[in-house]
């Protein structure tokens, strides 16, 4: 039988590493009491409370898998979920978070809700690529 405390710790360490892979400084908070206000992960993003859960099976992932199967090749699969009389939540793959932020920012700039403060932006809302092949003009 897996020790749930050890499994939780492993999940927190994995998620902190994932955030670092995305370029966000993050570390496990090493909370022991689970008291109010103490997040599982401390990150360089102020005002975000990261609560990490790791389970053998998460039923709502079937919805995300459906969205991934059904969406067009360049679309970003996001699932909106709400319990009866509850609030809407969103589910997406963590690796897709930068793309969602870029697309959301581009849509808000286009609508005039916010002003564009980035030096470069793309029309599809994807972050500008920094790979060498993306810097060469297409012929």
C-alpha positions in Angstrom: 0.0 0.0 0.0 1.3 3.4 -0.9 1.8 5.9 1.9 -0.5 8.8 1.0 1.8 11.4 2.6 4.8 10.2 0.6 2.7 10.1 -2.6 1.5 13.7 -1.9 5.1 14.8 -1.4 6.2 13.2 -4.7 3.3 14.9 -6.5 4.3 18.3 -5.0 7.9 17.8 -6.0 6.9 16.7 -9.6 4.6 19.7 -10.0 7.2 22.2 -8.7 9.6 20.7 -11.3 7.0 21.1 -14.0 6.6 24.8 -13.1 10.4 25.2 -13.2 10.4 23.5 -16.7 8.0 26.2 -17.8 10.4 28.9 -16.5 8.7 29.7 -13.2 10.7 29.4 -10.0 8.8 27.0 -7.7 9.5 24.8 -4.7 7.6 22.5 -2.4 6.4 24.5 0.7 6.9 21.4 2.9 3.7 22.1 4.8 3.0 19.6 7.5 -0.3 20.7 9.1 -2.3 21.8 6.0 -3.4 25.0 7.7 -5.3 27.7 6.0 -3.2 29.9 3.8 -0.3 27.5 3.3 0.0 26.4 -0.3 1.6 23.1 -1.4 3.9 25.0 -3.8 5.5 28.3 -3.4 6.2 30.0 -6.8 7.5 33.2 -8.3 3.9 34.0 -9.3 2.5 36.3 -6.6 -1.0 35.7 -5.4 -1.4 32.1 -6.7 -2.2 29.3 -4.2 -1.1 26.0 -5.7 -2.9 23.0 -4.2 -1.5 19.8 -5.7 -3.5 16.6 -5.9 -2.3 13.3 -7.3 -4.7 10.3 -7.8 -4.5 7.0 -9.5 -7.6 7.9 -11.6 -9.3 11.3 -12.1 -12.6 10.9 -13.8 -12.7 14.4 -15.3 -9.5 13.6 -17.4 -11.8 11.6 -19.7 -13.4 14.9 -20.7 -10.0 16.4 -21.5 -9.1 13.4 -23.5 -12.3 13.8 -25.5 -11.5 17.5 -26.1 -8.0 16.5 -27.3 -9.5 13.9 -29.7 -12.2 16.3 -31.0 -10.2 19.6 -31.4 -8.5 20.7 -34.6 -4.8 20.2 -35.0 -3.7 23.7 -33.8 -6.5 24.3 -31.3 -5.9 24.2 -27.6 -8.1 21.7 -25.7 -9.7 23.2 -22.6 -12.6 21.7 -20.6 -15.0 23.9 -18.7 -16.6 22.0 -15.7 -19.3 23.0 -13.3 -21.2 21.1 -10.6 -24.9 21.9 -10.3 -25.2 25.3 -8.5 -21.4 25.5 -8.5 -18.8 27.8 -10.2 -17.1 27.1 -13.5 -13.6 25.7 -13.5 -11.2 25.0 -16.3 -9.1 22.0 -17.0 -6.1 21.8 -19.4 -2.7 20.2 -19.5 -0.1 22.1 -17.5 2.2 22.2 -20.5 -0.5 24.1 -22.4 -0.8 26.9 -19.8 1.6 29.3 -21.6 -0.4 28.9 -24.9 -3.7 29.6 -23.1 -2.3 32.7 -21.4 -0.9 33.9 -24.8 -4.2 33.2 -26.6 -6.2 34.9 -23.8 -4.0 37.9 -23.8 -4.2 38.2 -27.6 -8.0 38.0 -27.4 -8.2 40.6 -24.7 -5.9 43.0 -26.7 -8.0 42.4 -29.9 -11.2 43.2 -28.0 -9.7 46.3 -26.5 -10.2 45.0 -23.0 -6.4 45.5 -22.3 -3.6 47.3 -24.1 -0.8 45.3 -25.7 2.3 45.8 -23.7 4.4 43.0 -25.3 7.1 43.8 -27.8 5.9 41.1 -30.2 2.7 39.2 -30.5 1.3 36.8 -33.0 -2.1 36.9 -34.5 -3.1 33.4 -33.3 -2.3 34.1 -29.7 0.6 31.6 -29.5 3.7 32.9 -27.8 6.4 34.0 -30.2 8.7 31.1 -31.0 12.4 31.4 -30.2 13.6 28.5 -32.2 16.1 29.3 -35.0 13.8 28.0 -37.7 11.0 30.5 -36.6 13.4 33.4 -37.1 14.0 32.7 -40.7 11.6 34.2 -43.2 9.5 31.7 -45.1 10.1 31.7 -48.9 
